[in-house]
Each structure stands twice: as structure tokens, then as C-alpha cells.
Amino acid sequence: MSSRADVLSKYAGETVLAVGAHPDDLELAVGGTLARLSRSGARVVMAVLSIPNNLQVRRAEARKAAETLGCEVRLLTAGRCCRVEDLKNHELVGMIDGLVKELRPAAMFSHCLANLHLDHKLAYDACMASQRLGYFDLFCYSPTSCHQVHIPFQPQIYIDISTTIEAKMKAIRHHASQFEKRGLKTDHYRAASGQVGGIVGVDYAEGLEVVRMRLN
Ligand SMILES: [Zn+2]
């Protein structure tokens, strides 16, 4: 057992808001970090902006995955299939603003700019806009699209997820409609976390871009 202080305990007793455009984005990018935050005593709310298809199935998958990570899930458009780009900008901003006003998060996790998927970029813009409502730490997580992007993702901090990699992988596997049922394997997400871990000398890690962070 390490005697080093758990830096994520800074959020113990606080609420952390993680925003994803679609079910599975958060699990793929920051599943290990969110599980660690939950285990450190934070209330973690995973907000899913849209479910593009297969509504019932993907709703159930999102709920099971969040439970696996010890997080709450908010499906913001749970009553219908849509994409983020189907929402008017003011609706999208209003959704994120509403969550910030309700939850008063100590930290937010957002998509990053390094995305070609328009839904991800729209979600990023709405999260950035919510900074005007007051102070919270703000981080951007890695691209979740399977396409390589030419826009750089440049993480400055790395979260050791060696203790939560199994929860992350289980949460990803709950999205069977996106992987197993399409004949797609999920093992490479474990390998990717291992590669990121290698940068900072741990078994598994997730990188984050820091938009703003207060050091008390
Ligand atoms: Zn997505």
C-alpha cells in the first residue's frame, strides 16, 4: 500500500461533473479516473448529452457502466434518439449550465478540442462556455473517436488508474452494442492505458489537459 497522499482526495465530499456527447465516451477516456474519484469519496455525475440510436439498449448500457464505476448517470435526452448536433446551441449550453447550477461541481471533465466528431466539438464548446458561471477545475480528456486526428491532444497531467483499470474495462464491456455485438474487441483500450501509464512509470494511466486548476 502506498503511503503517498491521494491527490484526488481533494474532491472528497465534492461533486465532479463529467460530460460526454454519447454513451461510452466517458468510459473510454476517463473511466479509470472517474472510478478513482468515486472511491476517493467524490460524488461523480456522468452526464450523457445524446443517444444517437438503439435508445433502450444504450440507456441500459450507460446505467450499468456508470454503476460499475461507482458513478451516477444523467441521460439528458433519454426520451428520444438524437445527436448533439440536433440540439440548438442555446439548448446545449442550457443543459450544461443547468447541471453546473444544480450540482456546483468542484471539477468538470470535458471532451477536448482534438476531435473531428462534430458532436464532441459542440460538447467541448458548451463545457468551455460554462466557465462563465463560476469557478471549478476544468480538464479535457483524450479523443475517443477511432479516427486519428491531426489536432494535438497534449495532456499535462496523468492519473494513475492501476487500481481501477479492471472497473474501466468492465464498464467499457457493458457497451456491448458498440463493441462485442459488432465483433469489435476492447482489449486495445487496456493496452492504450498501459502505454499512457508507461509515460509516468505506472501500469495504467489516463492523460488530461488542464484548462484551469486551483492549487489550494
Ligand atoms: Zn462520442
Boltz pocket constraint, residues with backbone or C-beta under 6 A from the ligand:
constraints:
  - pocket:
      binder: B
      contacts: [[A, 21], [A, 22], [A, 23], [A, 25], [A, 117], [A, 119], [A, 120], [A, 144]]
      max_distance: 6.0
